[in-house]
Amino acid sequence: MDPDAQPSYSPWRSLKVRATAFTLLIFVLGIWSLSYLISRSLQADMQQLLGAQQFSTVSLLAQDVDDELKDFLGALEVAAAKIDAPMMANAVALQTYLGQRQHAAALYNGGIFVTDTQGKVLADARTTANQFGPNGDERDTLAKVVKDRKALVGQPVLSESPKAHIFSIFAPILDARGQAMGVLVGVVDLGKPNFLDKITQSAYGKSGGYVLISASSRRVITATDKRRIMEPLPAVGVNVWVDRFAAGYEGSAVSPNPKGVNVLVSGKGIPTAGWYVLASLPTAEAFAPIASLQQRMLGATLLLTVLTGVLTWLVLRRQLAPLMATANAMTALAHSQAVSHALPTDSQSEIGQLVAGFNHIAQTWAQREAALKASEERWKFAIDGAGDGLWDWDIDRGQVYLSPRYKAMLGYTEDEIGNGADAWRTYLHPDDAGSALSALQRYLDGETDTYEAEFRMRSKDGSWLWIHGRGKVVERDASGRPLRMIGTNSDITERMESQVRLQMSEIRFRQILQDIPMVAVQGYGENGVTRYWNQASERLYGFSAAEVLGRTLFDTIIPPEMHDGVRQAMGEMFATGTPIPAGELSLRRKDGSRVEVFSSHVCVQEPGQAPEMFCVDVDLTERKAYERQLEHIAHFDALTSLPNRVLLADRLQHAMAQTQRKQKQLAVVYLDLDGFKAINDRHGHQLGDQVLVTLAQRMKDTLREGDTIARMGGDEFVAVLSDLQDAQASESLLERMLTAAAAPIPSGALNLQVSASLGVTYYPQARDIDADQLLRQADQAMYQAKLSGKNRYHVFDAEHDSSLRSHHESLERIRLALENHELVLHYQPKVNMHTGEVIGAEALIRWQHPEKGLLAPATFLPVIEDDPLAVDVGEWVMDAALSQVERWRAAGLVLPVSVNIGARQLQGVHFVERLRTILARHPQAQPGCIEMEVLETSALADMAQVSQVIEDCAQMGVRFALDDFGTGYSTLTYLKQLRVALLKIDRSFVRDMLDDADDLAILRGVIGLAAAFKREVIAEGVETVAHGTALLQLGCELGQGYGIARPMPPDQMPAWVASWRPDAAWQKNA
């Protein structure tokens, strides 16, 4: 076989053909699968949509038929209900009755007739010449109607005489006991016009229609095609959908009809008769739009398939052309050494890359030399640009090439340095020549991977330059012996001089640190070993540098309890750079004592060196002593050295906490000297200060070890006596303090004497109290001791103070409630129990508390009874009640209101004037619409004044009522003097009148008294009907109480007034 022969290939094995076929196959599979899925999906959607529309249509038709059947049944049941037993027994009357039932006879085109329970026709109403009677097939239906006594629709049958397709409707005729005594039957002739013609005369689509079927008999009742009347359904099991519809299924389906044609059918039941209606439409007509669309999709798919095949062929032909050309060129290259020209390519695709790779391979041999030459030129240019000197050493020949930059770096021209290998050695510094040559030899011997050394070389002007030399063997013989080595020299003189300056700076810095007298500086390695220790550290800690260098700080200045924490902090600093916070530390001296220092820390790491931590410590001994001195000044009295106010407050707080824990008591004693001012004024402040110092020491000696005595200023002191079992345990201490204060104080020829007044309070108390309150209580008690004669002690009454404080707080809260409109009025009706008239309402105050809810007056009115706030609340009640009267009047309700007036308000000199002013603000409320209720005891307190107030108010038209009458100590004379219009019997007498003869007698007397003085009388506390009945029997018609109505918000009053009626028992006893 000729090796130069070109191989031949079958066109069917061409990549272009195979790619086209494969692409076309994938497209055909995809597009045809998609077309099939879309077609099936459209058909399913169309079937669902058409089925829903068809089911909606057949449902409307079924509902219409069902409604008609109900009308037929109803008409027949109405007619049957009017047939009684006498009529059934009288054939003539029965026949006459049927002839009169024109409406029922008109509904049934086959007539109506009456049978007995055995089916014998008793009477009939003919609608045509023919008359139908009960057939044999209907005997069972008639018997079921008689048995169940319920009307029902019969099944379609073929009548015996005359022959006709009919169905009947049966209604039972019931006697008085509800038993069937006959049946009224209506007949519908399906062969004549009837109400089901709406089915036979209706078509569904062009070729569809409706069918009405009896489920039980499985026969067609009627249909669009009348020929199908009485047609039986296929046998069970022949058609599954026929069986499902007959079993009651309602919905849509696709199924073959009796003629074998697939139809879209929907069914809906008619519950009144047990029938169902079917609407059917051949699927050819129903799905005609889908079939047309499927045909168009098939044509489009075929067209796309052809177009895809043609386009694929054309595209692949164009895209694979460079690949085919490359294949041909490579075949030619395999049989030839010459490459005429590069293949054209303008694509960045894989084919383009393949062509470019081929072009590159074909031309590589021509470019290698040029590339190598260019590379060498670029390398030399880079070295020269970096400022380094280049050397190239031919080891075998002993020649070395030195670049111009190499020579210029030392200050020489091109011709001033030869090319001998030993020439550069003459320029080495004598101290560096050994190390530089040794490094070179180790590299050539293979002991190191690269040659690198730092040395000095002499420049032309005699100065020395620091050089960093680097080199590498680039050529070896077969045995590995070096043949050629190249390298560079870099001028590092500036860097080396900087390092020298830095080292000198460090030396100077360390010398400075060494000589600083007040700052102790130490340096430590990662393991805590001491590396630096200045003189200040020696003085601060007592260790010399020789004693600590090389030892860890844990062996010298760190106390044992701090070891773990310091190790952790140092480890984090060296590992992650996390700084150690500066702060105060208590470190250890050489002699074991402690020293307080403020310590700062910094981590320093020089290039190529291990990190080092430096600690800078400042001695705080003098500062701490000064702080303690300042603290003493801040907490102790300068004259007596006793605790001052600040320290007393702290100790008192501590003592109170201890007292709570120990469940004991403490006493706070406020001491003020009696007569000290006279000594100070007569003998001067110096002697006065001496007296204070002496007394302070005496008081301190008098108290126990755990007690505290403090100077508050001037001649005032406070003592805190702790751990007392009870208050009596402090009495001996108090007496000793009084004795110590009163003892004479010798001063030279003078014998001075003072006494002390002590105020005492105890802790804990019934309510929570703080230290400041205890001091104020003791101060108040001390003031009482001075008022009582001095030289004694007085105990603060905490319970009395708490009561006063609570009362004051309650007054302020009620005042705030008045300002914030939290007070409201409820109204309790007052009625005439006999006539049922609502004669008025009593305004009763309530507190709508934001936290506690609605509060009764008993919870807050007693608090303000003796306070001017009672007058403010009373005037608010009058003003609010008059405003409500105006609102009711505007709504059409005229209802007088009574308000309660307290004694303080009534006895005020400006009561009448204030009432006149309030009335003037409410012009729509007549004075007669408001009534004042005063307590009997309040009225009797100042009879003359109250009588005058009542007279003045009566002139304005304002009435008065005497509240809680009978509970005070009034006399007939007082009753005569007071012009009150109404007496209110107190509820305490009414409540027990049914059981207590005394209360009943009092009631009888009060009612008689009111009648004698021509006063109206009203009873409070009418809780039950029995109370009202008893009061009416005693002659009291007016009443109020829970038995009538509870107090209510004002908006509920109109509805209550409109609906209230007195109890029937009250009207009987009136």
LOZARO-808474 format. One record per residue (C-alpha): x, y, z; residue in three letters. Coordinates in steps of 0.05 Angstrom, whole numbers, plus 5000, padded with zeros to 4 digits. Layout:
<recs>
XYZALA...
</recs>
This chain:
<recs>
500050005000MET502750684981ASP504151085044PRO503551745005ASP496751574978ALA491052025002GLN485651645040PRO478551655014SER472351745058TYR464951575047SER460652205044PRO455651875092TRP461151855145ARG462152595138SER461553005203LEU457053495167LYS452052955147VAL452052625215ARG451253295252ALA445553485206THR441952825216ALA442952835291PHE440553555298THR434453415254LEU432752795295LEU432853185361ILE428653735332PHE423553255302VAL422852895368LEU422053535407GLY417253905361ILE412753305348TRP412453135422SER410753865438LEU405453875384SER402353235411TYR402253495483LEU399254165462ILE393853815421SER391953355479ARG392053925529SER387554365484LEU382653785475GLN382453655550ALA381354395565ASP375954445511MET372453825539GLN372554115609GLN369954795585LEU364554505540LEU362654005594GLY361754565645ALA357554975596GLN353354355578GLN352354165651PHE350154875667SER344954845611THR342254165631VAL342054385704SER337554975686LEU332954505646LEU332653995703ALA331054535753GLN325354785708ASP322454085701VAL323053965776ASP319454615791ASP313854425743GLU313053745776LEU312654075844LYS307054525818ASP303353915791PHE304253555858LEU302054165896GLY295754265856ALA293853535864LEU295253535940GLU291054165949VAL285253835912ALA285953185951ALA286053546018ALA279053816007LYS275853135996ILE272852866061ASP269552206080ALA262352426063PRO264552645994MET268151985983MET261651626000ALA257552055952ASN259651915879ALA255452495853VAL258552995901ALA265452725885LEU264252775810GLN261553475819THR267753675860TYR272453415807LEU268753795754GLY269954425794GLN277454325799ARG278854675734GLN286054865751HIS288054155769ALA284453855709ALA287754365663ALA294754145685LEU293653415669TYR292253295595ASN290252575609GLY285152775662GLY284452675737ILE280452145774PHE279151875844VAL280051155864THR278950785928ASP284750455964THR284049845918GLN284650245854GLY277250255836LYS275550905799VAL270051285838LEU269851925797ALA273752265741ASP274452915704ALA275452785629ARG279753245587THR278952835523THR274452305495ALA279151785522ASN279751675595GLN285551325631PHE284750915692GLY289850575736PRO293850075697ASN296549435723GLY303649715725ASP301250275769GLU297649845821ARG304049785861ASP305150535860THR297950655883LEU298850165940ALA305250525962LYS301651195963VAL296050896006VAL301150576054LYS305951176060ASP300451706055ARG305152136013LYS304252405942ALA309152175889LEU310452155814VAL309451495779GLY313751175727GLN312251225651PRO307850655627VAL303950425566LEU296650485586SER292249885574GLU286150245545SER287050655505PRO294250495486LYS298451115501ALA304951305535HIS303251635601ILE305651765672PHE301251905731SER301852325795ILE298552055858PHE296152445920ALA292952075979PRO286052276005ILE286352246081LEU280652196132ASP280252566198ALA284952056231ARG290252146176GLY288851466145GLN288451386069ALA281351286043MET282851395969GLY287651685919VAL287052285872LEU290752125807VAL292952605752GLY295052325684VAL299952645634VAL299452365563ASP306452395534LEU303652335463GLY299952995470LYS302353695484PRO304753745556ASN309554125600PHE315353655579LEU314953915507ASP320354405526LYS324953805521ILE322253515456THR322054195423GLN329154375443SER335554195407ALA342654225433TYR347454465380GLY346354245308LYS345953495319SER345153425395GLY339053395439GLY335953245507TYR333252605538VAL328952545601LEU329851855634ILE326651495693SER332351215735ALA328250665768SER325050395704SER331150545660ARG326450815605ARG326351445564VAL320551885586ILE321252385529THR326752655484ALA328253155430THR327252555384ASP320152335403LYS321251665373ARG325351495434ARG319451555483ILE319150935526MET325650685495GLU329250235546PRO336450385565LEU341949875549PRO342649315598ALA346849425660VAL354249345645GLY353749505571VAL355450245578ASN358950475642VAL356851205635TRP349451015624VAL349850615689ASP353251185727ARG348051695706PHE342451205724ALA345751115792ALA345351865806GLY351952145777TYR351452885759GLU356653175713GLY359653105644SER363252555605ALA364952295535VAL361351645519SER358451265459PRO350851345449ASN346350755431PRO348150865358LYS355550785374GLY357151525363VAL361751855414ASN358152435446VAL359552955500LEU353952825551VAL351953175615SER346752945665GLY342853275722LYS337752935769GLY330453145781ILE329552955854PRO321953045857THR320752465809ALA327252065812GLY328652235738TRP334652555706TYR335852975643VAL341552845594LEU344253335542ALA348653025489SER352653305431LEU356952885382PRO364252995395THR365353115321ALA361153745328GLU363453925399ALA370953875384PHE370654115312ALA374754755328PRO380154315362ILE380453845302ALA381554425255SER386854715300LEU390354035305GLN390553985229GLN393754675224ARG398754495278MET400553855240LEU401854255176GLY405954765213ALA410054215246THR411553885179LEU413654555150LEU418154705209LEU421354015203THR423154135130VAL425654835143LEU429854605202THR433154055161GLY435054545105VAL437555085152LEU441554585193THR444954325130TRP446655035106LEU449155265174VAL453554655186LEU456354705117ARG458555415131ARG460955305202GLN464854665186LEU468354945124ALA474655175163PRO474954495198LEU474654135131MET480054585103ALA484454455164THR483453705157ALA485553745084ASN491654175102ALA493953715157MET493253125109THR497653495060ALA502553695115LEU503252965135ALA505952815065HIS510053455054SER515353865091GLN513254525062ALA507754985086VAL505755455031SER501755945073HIS497556005138ALA490355805136LEU485356385140PRO481156435203THR476556975230ASP472856595284SER474056545360GLN470355885365SER473555205378GLU474455115302ILE477855785298GLY482455585355GLN484054935320LEU485955305256VAL490155815295ALA493655245331GLY495254915266PHE498155575238ASN502355655301HIS505154945297ILE506855035224ALA510855675237GLN514155515305THR520855305274TRP521655995241ALA520156375305GLN524456025357ARG530956385344GLU527457065340ALA523756925405ALA530056715441LEU533757335419LYS528157785438ALA527657455506SER534957575522GLU534358305502GLU528258395546ARG531758065605TRP537858515600LYS533259115593PHE529458925656ALA535858835697ILE538459505673ASP531759845688GLY531759575759ALA538459915774GLY542059255788ASP548859075760GLY548958425717LEU554657935716TRP555357305673ASP560956835695TRP563856315647ASP566755855699ILE570855405651ASP574255995616ARG574956405678GLY571757005644GLN566257435671VAL561757935636TYR560158565677LEU554559005653SER555559755645PRO550859865704ARG555259415747TYR561359845733LYS557660505738ALA554960305807MET562160295832LEU563860935795GLY568060625739TYR567460695664THR566660115615GLU574260025604ASP576760125676GLU574859425701ILE577358795666GLY573458145651ASN577757675694GLY574057245744ALA578757485800ASP577858225785ALA571758315830TRP575358005889ARG580258585891THR574459055906TYR571758665966LEU572458936037HIS577658516074PRO572658386131ASP567258136083ASP571457746032ALA571557106072GLY564057066084SER562357256012ALA567156735981LEU564856216030SER557556316011ALA559356255937LEU563255615948GLN557655295989ARG552855435932TYR557455145879LEU558354525923ASP550854445924GLY550054595998GLU545055165985THR539655265932ASP541655975913THR547556425922TYR546157035964GLU550757476005ALA551658176032GLU558558506029PHE562159156019ARG565859365955MET570559945945ARG568260475897SER572860895853LYS572961475903ASP575161005959GLY568560965996SER565360306012TRP558560095984LEU554259556014TRP552359045959ILE547058505960HIS549457965911GLY544957405882ARG546656875831GLY544656215799LYS547955675756VAL544455665688VAL548755135653GLU552054485675ARG555553925640ASP553153205637ALA556053055705SER552753665737GLY558954085742ARG557354835738PRO559355145671LEU555855815672ARG553056255727MET549456915722ILE547257405776GLY546058115799THR549058605848ASN544359105883SER546659735920ASP543859675991ILE548360216022THR542460656042GLU538660076074ARG544759856114MET546060556137GLU538760606159SER539459966199GLN545660256233VAL541860896250ARG536060476277LEU540760066320GLN543860696348MET536960986361SER535060346398GLU541360386440ILE539861116458ARG532460936472PHE534460376518ARG539360836553GLN533861346563ILE529160816591LEU534660576636GLN535661266666ASP528261496674ILE527461516750PRO519761486757MET517760986701VAL519260246710ALA520159906642VAL520959156632GLN521458726570GLY519058006566TYR519257456514GLY513457006494GLU514756526551ASN514957086602GLY522557086608VAL525357766628THR529658096574ARG529958816597TYR529659136667TRP531259866677ASN533660216740GLN526760476758ALA524359746759SER529959586807GLU527860136854ARG520359976848LEU520659216857TYR527259136895GLY530158636843PHE536658816808SER537158696733ALA542058126746ALA536957786791GLU531157796741VAL534257736671LEU533057036647GLY527656906698ARG520156936684THR515857486712LEU511656956747PHE517756796790ASP518857526808THR513258056809ILE506657696790ILE502757446851PRO500356716848PRO493056906842GLU494557286778MET498556746742HIS492956446700ASP490057116678GLY496857406659VAL498856776620ARG492256796580GLN492857546565ALA500157476543MET498456876500GLY492957256464GLU497457866454MET503157466423PHE498457016381ALA493357516355THR495958196373GLY490158316422THR492558866468PRO492658786544ILE488359356573PRO492259856615ALA490059906687GLY491759876761GLU495159246787LEU497559016855SER504458696842LEU509558366887ARG516158656912ARG522458256927LYS520958297002ASP513958006990GLY510158657001SER505258926950ARG505859546908VAL500159886870GLU502160076799VAL498860326735PHE501359856681SER501159936605SER503359416555HIS505659406483VAL508058846437CYS514159006393VAL517058556338GLN523058746296GLU524158426227PRO526957726236GLY526457766312GLN521757436362ALA516257886390PRO517558226456GLU512558536506MET514459176542PHE511059366606CYS511160086631VAL509360136706ASP508260766746VAL508460736822ASP501660936852LEU503860906925THR503761666937GLU497561756894ARG493761216934LYS495761536999ALA493262206973TYR486761876950GLU485861567019ARG487062257049GLN481862567002LEU477061997017GLU477762137092HIS476562877080ILE470362707038ALA467462227089HIS469662487158PHE468563137195ASP474963547198ALA473863787269LEU471263177306THR473762617259SER466762327262LEU463362087198PRO460162647159ASN453462667121ARG456262267061VAL459061697103LEU452861697148LEU448361597087ALA452461007064ASP452660687133ARG445260807144LEU443660467078GLN448059877097HIS444959837167ALA437859837138MET439659257092ALA442758867149GLN436658997193THR432058707139GLN436358087133ARG437057977208LYS429758157221GLN431658637276LYS430759387287GLN435159997284LEU434260697313ALA436161357281VAL437561887335VAL437862627315TYR441763007370LEU441863767378ASP445764097435LEU441964557482ASP445765177503GLY451665097456PHE450365757420LYS451166137485ALA457965817498ILE460165977427ASN457866697432ASP460866827501ARG467466447497HIS468966437423GLY469165927368HIS475765617391GLN472865407458LEU466465207423GLY470364747377ASP473664437438GLN466864297468VAL464563967404LEU470763527401VAL469863317474THR462463157465LEU463662787401ALA468662327435GLN463862227494ARG458162037447MET462761557409LYS464961227474ASP457661177496THR455460777435LEU456860047420ARG462059807371GLU457259697313GLY453660367321ASP455261007283THR455461737307ILE456262277254ALA456563027256ARG451463367210MET454264057220GLY454364587275GLY451964267340ASP447663727306GLU449462987307PHE446062347283VAL446961657314ALA445060997281VAL443760447332LEU443759767299SER441859047318ASP436259237367LEU431558687388GLN425959197397ASP424859937410ALA425659857486GLN432759607475ALA434860307454SER432360667517GLU438560547559SER443060797502LEU438761417495LEU439261557570GLU446861467567ARG447261957509MET443262477548LEU447662367609THR454062427568ALA451763067535ALA449663387602ALA456263217639ALA460563827655PRO466363997608ILE472464287645PRO476564797606SER481865137648GLY478265527702ALA471665437667LEU466764877678ASN462164867617LEU455664487611GLN450464357557VAL444763867546SER441863507486ALA435063427454SER434262757419LEU429262567364GLY428561807353VAL425361407298THR425560657284TYR426360207224TYR422959807194PRO416060117194GLN409259907169ALA410560227101ARG416760257058ASP421260837077ILE428161067055ASP434161347092ALA432462087078ASP425461987106GLN428261667169LEU432862277180LEU427062757170ARG422762367220GLN428362387271ALA429263137259ASP421863257270GLN422062847334ALA428163247359MET424263897347TYR418563617390GLN423563437445ALA426064167446LYS418764417449LEU417563947507SER423064257550GLY429764007522LYS434563507554ASN430062937534ARG428462487477TYR422062437435HIS419961827393VAL416961967324PHE409761707316ASP410361347248ALA403061097248GLU400261797258HIS404962077205ASP403061517156SER395661657167SER396562397154LEU400862257093ARG395861757065SER390062237077HIS393862797041HIS395662336983GLU388362126977SER386062846977LEU391063016922GLU388862416880ARG381562606886ILE383263326867ARG386963056806LEU380862626789ALA376463246790LEU381363616744GLU381963016697ASN374362926691HIS374662236722GLU368462376765LEU361762186734VAL354462196754LEU349661606753HIS342261706763TYR337161296804GLN329861396785PRO324661626836LYS317561386819VAL310361396841ASN309260656854MET301660726846HIS301061136782THR307560906749GLY309861626739GLU317361756741VAL317662376784ILE325262496781GLY332162206791ALA337562266844GLU344562436819ALA349661976851LEU357062106843ILE361961556820ARG369461556807TRP371461246740GLN378461066764HIS383360926706PRO386260326743GLU381060096794LYS374860186751GLY368260486775LEU368760666850LEU362760786896ALA362361446934PRO363661107001ALA370860976979THR372761706969PHE367462206995LEU369262097069PRO376462307053VAL374263007031ILE368563097081GLU372463607124ASP376663907068ASP375064507023PRO375464006965LEU368463766986ALA365564446965VAL368964396897ASP366263696886VAL359263906908GLY359164496860GLU361564036804TRP355763566819VAL350664136814MET353664386749ASP354063696718ALA346863516739ALA344064166709LEU347964026644SER344763336641GLN337763636653VAL338964086593GLU341163506549ARG335063086569TRP330463676556ARG333463756486ALA332163016474ALA324863086497GLY325562826568LEU323463306624VAL326062996689LEU327763366754PRO334263176788VAL336063186861SER343263266886VAL346263136954ASN349163746990ILE354463637044GLY354564007110ALA360864397094ARG357964647027GLN351164797056LEU353965207114GLN358565607070GLY357066357071VAL356966386994HIS352565766981PHE346466156956VAL350766616914GLU354566036883ARG348065666869LEU345266276834ARG351566326791THR351165586771ILE343765646753LEU345366246710ALA350165826668ARG344365356651HIS338565776625PRO335065176594GLN334464836662ALA328965166705GLN330665236780PRO324864766794GLY328564216756CYS333664136812ILE332563936884GLU337563966942MET337963376989GLU341163527057VAL342463037114LEU338163137175GLU344463197218THR347463727172SER341064137175ALA340864117251LEU348164337259ALA346365077250ASP338865117247MET338365867237ALA343265907179GLN340665287144VAL333465537151SER335466197119GLN339065837062VAL332865417048ILE328566047048GLU333266406999ASP333465796953CYS325865726955ALA325266446928GLN329466216868MET324765616858GLY329665096885VAL326564566931ARG329864216989PHE329063507015ALA331163247083LEU335262607070ASP335862007116ASP330062277157PHE329161927224GLY336461777237THR338062437273GLY335262767335TYR330363257304SER324363527340THR317663737316LEU319864457326THR325764367279TYR321364037227LEU316764617232LYS322365127223GLN325464797161LEU321564927097ARG323464277064VAL318664017011ALA320363277018LEU322362787072LEU326562187051LYS325661587097ILE332361257110ASP333360577078ARG335160257144SER327860297167PHE325160057099VAL329959467094ARG327559117157ASP320359357158MET317658677136LEU320958327195ASP321958857249ASP315659127282ALA319459727310ASP321859947241ASP314759867216LEU312160297272ALA317460827258ILE315460837185LEU308160907203ARG309861487249GLY314361847198VAL309061787143ILE303862057191GLY308462617213LEU309662817140ALA302262827127ALA301163257189ALA306263767167PHE303963727094LYS310563467070ARG311562977014GLU314962327036VAL319061846995ILE322061177017ALA329160977001GLU331460256996GLY325359946960VAL328859296945GLU323058826930THR315758826907VAL313758656979ALA317159287005HIS313259706955GLY306759366971THR307659487046ALA309460227035LEU303260336992LEU298960027047GLN302160517096LEU300361097050GLY307261227020CYS306761236944GLU313661516926LEU319761066927GLY326660916900GLN331260316906GLY334159716872TYR327259396868GLY325459956820ILE332060096785ALA339460116801ARG343360766788PRO344860806714MET349061236666PRO345161836639PRO344661566567ASP340660966592GLN335361386629MET330861576569PRO329860856548ALA328460636620TRP323261186631VAL319760996566ALA319360256584SER318260246660TRP311560006687ARG309759896761PRO308659196787ASP301458956783ALA301358816858ALA302659556873TRP296859786831GLN292259276866LYS294259516935ASN293860256919ALA
</recs>
